[in-house]
Amino acid sequence: MSVAKKDYKRITTKSLIEMKSNGEKISMLTAYDYTMAKIVDTAGIDVILVGDSASNVMAGHETTLPITLDQMIYHASSVVRATERALVVVDLPFGSYQSDPKEALRSAIRIMKESGGHAVKLEGGKEIKESIKKILNAGIPVMGHLGLTPQSIYKFGTYSVRAKEEEEAEKLIEDAQMLEKIGCFGVVLEKIPAHLAEQVAKSISIPVIGIGAGGGVDGQVLVIHDMLGMNNEFSPRFLRRYLNLYEQMTSAIGQYVTDVKSSDFPSEKEQY
């Protein structure tokens, strides 16, 4: 059954909770620069995530771990300047919040003050509870992230599906409920069984955004480079490619090279 969409001129954390209660799905994509963020925002996306996945798709690192707080602020600032409607959520990078709640607060404050972002996202459950509470107590909105948490890749040793076993599944549910209880406005669930994600979404009143977590959650998020097919090396089951920009862009650039070499470009009409 289709659900009537409310016309939000500006998406806020309150808007997302309303959308969940009204049964309207939430759309979320990553962006890391002004031009892409402008396109994403104009297209009507609800949430833009300035993800630490910039470490992979923008800088070419194997994992999300190397990206720094200064680099995340740079990317977030570029996105915020382009955005008029979407809520901008910024990842706190690895090492900026895990060790000390005071350090977590300092990192979150820098994100908010220096980038103009609207909220921060942290990976983990009860092990970072005090850091989340410290940030929330300062009036900064927090989105949680459970399931596959890429900043812990060397602990897991693999990017395979998480929470397939009962003990880990129970902890995930408890962590999600804890995140709601302490005041988070939403949570991302990454690469977990669909039935478990649906169970979590039904057990809490804050929005649950899935990536590789099935359709029973309140919204979906993808990395923009993957969704547009700019990256042709990453093909997980949960990814739907809406374009094949890798092929289209290499073809266009190849044609440009040919035109320059042959003196076809610029033509008479393309000169002053």
C-alpha positions in Angstrom: 0.0 0.0 0.0 1.4 3.4 -1.0 1.9 6.0 1.7 1.3 9.7 1.1 4.5 11.6 1.5 4.7 14.8 3.6 6.5 17.6 1.8 9.5 18.5 3.9 11.3 21.6 3.0 14.1 20.6 5.3 14.7 17.2 6.7 15.5 17.1 10.5 15.9 14.2 12.9 12.3 14.9 13.9 11.3 14.5 10.3 12.8 11.0 10.1 11.0 9.8 13.3 7.8 11.2 11.7 8.5 9.3 8.5 8.9 6.1 10.4 5.7 6.6 12.3 3.8 7.4 9.1 5.2 4.3 7.3 7.2 6.4 4.8 10.5 4.8 3.8 13.7 6.9 4.3 16.2 7.3 1.4 19.9 7.8 2.3 23.0 8.0 0.1 26.6 9.0 0.7 28.3 12.1 -0.8 31.7 13.5 -0.2 32.0 16.6 -2.4 30.0 19.7 -3.3 29.1 18.7 -6.9 27.8 15.3 -6.0 26.0 16.5 -2.9 24.2 19.1 -5.0 23.0 16.5 -7.4 21.9 14.1 -4.6 20.1 16.8 -2.7 18.3 18.2 -5.7 17.1 14.7 -6.6 15.2 14.6 -3.3 17.3 12.3 -1.0 16.3 12.5 2.7 19.6 11.9 4.3 23.2 12.5 3.0 25.8 10.5 4.8 29.3 11.9 4.7 30.7 8.4 5.3 34.2 7.4 6.3 33.8 5.3 3.2 35.5 8.4 1.6 38.7 6.6 2.8 37.9 3.9 0.2 36.2 5.6 -2.7 37.9 9.1 -2.6 41.3 8.2 -1.3 41.8 4.6 -2.4 42.5 3.0 1.0 41.7 -0.6 1.5 39.8 0.1 4.7 38.0 3.1 6.4 40.6 3.3 9.2 43.1 5.7 7.7 40.8 8.7 7.2 41.3 11.5 9.7 39.0 13.8 11.6 40.4 16.8 9.6 39.7 15.0 6.3 36.1 14.1 7.4 35.6 17.8 8.3 36.8 18.8 4.8 34.4 16.4 3.1 31.5 17.3 5.3 32.0 21.1 4.8 31.9 20.6 1.0 28.7 18.6 1.3 27.0 21.0 3.7 27.6 23.9 1.3 25.7 22.1 -1.4 22.7 20.9 0.6 19.4 22.7 1.0 16.9 19.9 2.0 18.7 16.8 3.2 19.8 16.0 6.7 23.6 15.7 6.7 25.0 13.0 8.9 28.8 12.8 9.4 30.8 9.7 10.4 33.2 10.1 13.3 36.3 8.4 12.0 38.2 5.6 13.6 40.2 6.7 16.6 38.2 9.9 17.3 35.8 8.5 19.8 36.5 4.9 21.0 39.1 5.5 23.7 37.7 8.3 25.7 34.2 10.0 26.0 35.8 13.4 26.3 37.8 12.8 23.1 34.5 11.7 21.5 32.8 14.9 22.5 35.7 17.0 21.3 35.6 15.2 17.9 31.8 15.6 17.6 32.0 19.3 18.5 34.7 19.9 15.8 32.5 18.1 13.2 29.5 20.3 14.1 31.3 23.6 14.4 33.8 23.3 11.5 31.7 21.5 8.9 28.1 22.6 9.7 26.9 19.0 9.7 23.6 18.2 11.3 24.4 15.0 13.2 27.2 12.5 13.7 27.3 8.7 13.4 29.3 6.3 15.5 29.9 2.5 15.1 29.2 0.2 18.1 26.9 -0.6 20.9 27.3 -0.7 24.7 31.1 -0.5 24.4 30.8 3.1 23.3 27.7 4.0 25.3 29.5 6.6 27.5 30.9 8.3 24.4 27.5 8.5 22.8 25.9 9.9 26.0 28.6 12.5 26.3 27.9 13.7 22.8 24.1 13.6 23.2 24.4 15.6 26.5 26.0 18.4 24.5 22.9 18.6 22.3 24.5 16.9 19.2 22.2 14.4 17.4 23.7 10.9 17.1 22.9 8.0 14.7 24.1 4.6 15.7 25.6 1.9 13.5 25.4 -1.9 14.3 26.0 -5.2 12.6 29.0 -5.1 10.3 31.0 -2.1 11.6 33.8 -1.5 9.0 36.1 0.3 11.5 36.4 -3.0 13.3 37.3 -5.0 10.2 40.6 -6.3 11.7 38.7 -7.6 14.7 36.2 -9.4 12.5 38.7 -10.4 9.9 36.0 -10.4 7.2 33.2 -8.4 5.6 30.8 -11.3 5.8 27.3 -11.1 7.2 27.1 -10.4 11.0 24.8 -11.6 13.7 23.9 -15.0 12.2 24.5 -16.7 15.5 22.0 -16.3 18.3 24.3 -14.7 20.9 25.4 -11.9 18.5 21.9 -11.4 17.3 20.7 -10.9 20.9 23.5 -8.5 21.6 22.5 -6.5 18.5 18.9 -6.2 19.5 20.0 -5.1 23.0 22.4 -2.6 21.6 19.7 -1.1 19.3 17.3 -0.8 22.2 20.0 0.8 24.3 20.8 3.3 21.5 17.1 4.4 21.4 16.9 4.6 25.2 19.9 6.9 25.6 18.6 9.2 22.9 19.9 8.3 19.4 17.6 9.5 16.6 18.3 6.5 14.4 20.5 3.5 13.7 22.2 2.0 10.6 22.2 -1.8 10.4 24.8 -3.2 8.0 24.9 -6.6 6.5 22.8 -8.7 8.9 20.0 -11.2 8.2 16.8 -9.6 6.9 14.6 -11.2 9.5 16.8 -9.9 12.4 16.8 -6.4 10.9 13.0 -6.4 10.6 12.8 -7.6 14.2 15.0 -4.7 15.4 13.0 -2.1 13.4 9.8 -3.3 15.0 11.3 -3.3 18.5 12.3 0.4 18.5 10.6 3.6 17.6 13.6 5.4 16.0 14.3 4.8 12.3 16.4 1.8 11.2 18.3 2.3 8.0 19.6 -0.8 6.3 22.5 -1.6 4.0 22.4 -5.3 3.2 19.7 -5.7 5.9 16.7 -6.5 3.8 13.5 -4.6 3.1 11.8 -4.8 6.5 13.6 -1.8 7.9 12.6 1.9 7.7 15.0 3.0 5.0 18.0 2.2 2.9 21.5 3.6 2.4 24.1 2.9 -0.3 27.4 4.4 -1.3 26.9 6.7 -4.2 29.8 5.4 -6.2 28.5 1.9 -6.0 24.9 2.8 -6.8 25.9 4.8 -9.9 28.3 2.1 -11.1 31.4 4.3 -10.8 33.0 1.4 -9.0 32.9 -1.8 -11.0 34.9 -4.0 -8.6 32.4 -4.1 -5.8 29.4 -6.4 -6.3 27.8 -7.5 -3.0 24.3 -9.1 -3.1 22.7 -6.0 -1.6 23.9 -3.6 -4.2 21.6 -2.4 -7.0 23.4 -0.5 -9.7 21.2 2.2 -11.2 23.7 3.3 -13.8 27.0 2.0 -15.3 29.0 5.2 -15.1 32.3 3.4 -15.2 31.6 2.2 -18.7 30.0 5.5 -19.8 32.7 7.7 -18.4 35.6 5.7 -19.7 33.9 5.7 -23.1 33.4 9.5 -23.0 37.0 10.1 -21.9 38.3 7.8 -24.5 36.3 9.7 -27.2 37.7 13.0 -25.9 41.3 11.6 -26.2 40.6 10.5 -29.8 39.1 13.9 -30.7 42.0 15.8 -29.3 44.6 13.5 -31.0 42.8 13.9 -34.3 42.3 17.7 -33.9 38.6 17.2 -34.1 38.3 19.0 -30.9 37.9 22.0 -30.7 35.9 22.7 -33.8 35.5 26.1 -35.4 32.3 26.6 -33.3 34.2 25.8 -30.2 36.8 28.6 -30.6 36.8 32.3 -29.9 
